[in-house]
Amino acid sequence: MKITNIKAYGFWAGFRNVCLVKVETDQGIYGWGESGLSGREQAVIGAVTHFREFLIGKDPTNMGALWQEMYRSQYFEGGRVLAAAIAAIDIALHDLVAKSLNIPVYKLLGGKQRNSIPLFATTVVPLGPELVDDVLRLKNQGWKVIRATTGQHGNQEQSELFDPRTSIANAATWLTKAREALGSEITFGIDYHHRLTVPETLSLIQRMPEGTLDFIEEPIRAESPQAYKSLKDRCNVPLAIGEEFTSKWDFAPFVENAITDFGRIDICNAGGFTEAMKIAALCELHYIDMMPHNPLSPICTAASIHFCAAINNLSWLELAPYDGDTTDFDQFFINRPLIKNNAFVVEETIGLGIDVNEELIKDLDFKFWEPPRLHKPDQSYCNW
């Protein structure tokens, strides 16, 4: 079996573009993958085009060797764009190889270790009385793990104000009230989308009773392990870090120095299955459970399910989209994963178990989209 073509598609679905990759073979077997570099899909599509030139004619079953060739075949190795392109191709290779063997992808990864994938739900309402009402709504729906957000998600049309001190004050007040309403049995955390500094994060945590949060996700940017180490040394709340990371080398200092408590891996950005399994093994060595990022299309969800099925060290998988509305996705994807009892069942389907309506997507327009912009009171830009 030989690779005969690699196609990349960028098209609008929901509130952002989706970037899919299809790998085709001379036996008519194909696989689908996805890139997670939202807002920079054209860069990924360009990288896929470069990889396509030397991958055609190669044996797709040599997934590990092809990963190494894509990663090491240029002087400037790694980086978010190349890693996201490699991830999409690697996921597609696993899909098609599993199809050729008539097995699920997770069997290529060592077989399944669980029959269902536990999930966490997210509330995106503002940090106010609405938060208490919404977390109770999710609890009443049977969710055992609930994540809050800053409640401020920005606007693509114009920059909006984000005042860290106001946000911290609101968060401390309403997260405390939400915990009181939820009780102690529900796992409760917040994603701060790397908008704070180390002292701001410490100020937030110090304003709440101990035990209010079970985790805080991405409170600061992750470029500096030293900054996170400083936070970790003075913080009594577990940290969930990693959705920005693209390789085992990115994860290594956070894992080996006991900085992160949950590995927020994104399989569509961190090199696909080949790299994700190594990252999971690195985390398992240090008793760190994976908490995968899953913000994209059902292809990402399907790949994440197979990854989660095959590893031992799993906490929960992120549920996307947050509002549960997949109306826009349903026209593009065939046999997308379905939730049962607030979990994904690990099915015996072949490959990833999902397909794409290629005829529908091939002529769809790409829409240039930028993530929302946020600014501080002094008008300087803030991380979104």
C-alpha positions, 0 to 999 in steps of 0.5 A: 500500500502506497500514499497517492495523495494528501488533501487539506481542506479549510472551511467554515463550520460553527463559529470558526474554520475547520482544517481537515486532512485526507490521506489517500492510498493506491488501494482506495483506503483513506484516512482523515485527520484534523489540525487544531491551529485555529486562526492560522489554518492557511499556514497549516495547509501550506505545511501539509502541501510541503509534506505531501511532496515527499510523502507520496509513494511512501508506505503509510503503515510506517507511521513512526518513521513518517512522523520522524521524517516530517519532523526532522526533514527540515533545519527548523524542526518543530513549532506550532504550524509544523506540529499541527500539520504533522498531527493531522497527517499522523491521525489520518495515517492511523485511521487508514492503517486501522481501516486496512486491518479492519480494526479500531485505531485504539487497537493500533495503540495497544488496545482499549483500557476502558469501555467509556470515556469520562467527560467534563462539562463547561459553563461559559456564563459570566462570573456572577449569579448566573454561574451558580445557576448554571453549575447547578443546572449541569449538576442536575444533568448528572455532570460530576466534573464541571469547569467554569471560564472567565465568562468573558470571551471577547468579540471578533469585531472589536477589542473588548476590555478585560480588567484582571483585577475586576475579573479576580474579584468576581471570580473569587466571589462567585467561584466560592458561591458556586462551590457552596452550591455544588457541595464537595462531591463535584469536581470543580475548576476554572479555565483562565485562558492564560490571562493572568500573571503569577501574582494575579493568579496567587491573589485569586487563589488566596481570596478563596477558601481552600478546597474551592477549586479542584484545578485551575487551567492555564492561568498564565502563558506557558512559555516559561517553565520557571514562571509556572514553577514559581506559581506552583511553589506558592499555589495549593490548587492543582494546575492543568497545563498543556493545550499550548504544547506541541511535543514531548519536549514542550511537556518535559520540563512541566512533567519532570519538575512536577509543575503540572498536575493534569496534562492538557494535551491536544492531539490535533496540535501535539503531533497526532497519535505517534507523539501523544502516546509518548507524552502520555507515557512521560506523564504516566511515569510521573503519575500525571493524568491526561486531561485532553483538550478537545475544542474542534470538530468531531474528527478531533473528538473521535481521535481523542476518544481512541487516545483516551481508550488506549492510555491508563492515565486519564482523568477526563476528556473535554466535551465540545462544543460547550453548548452541545449544539452540533447542528452545523457539524452534522451535515459534514460528518458521518457517524460522529461520536455520540454521548451516552450518560455524559460519556463517550462509549468506546465503540468497535468501529473500524478506524476512527469510526467517523467519515466526512462528506467530502463532496460537500466540503470541497467547494466550501469557502474559507473565511479569514477569522481572528480570535477575539482581541482583549485589552486592559484598562490602559489599552494594552493587549491582553492574552485571549 
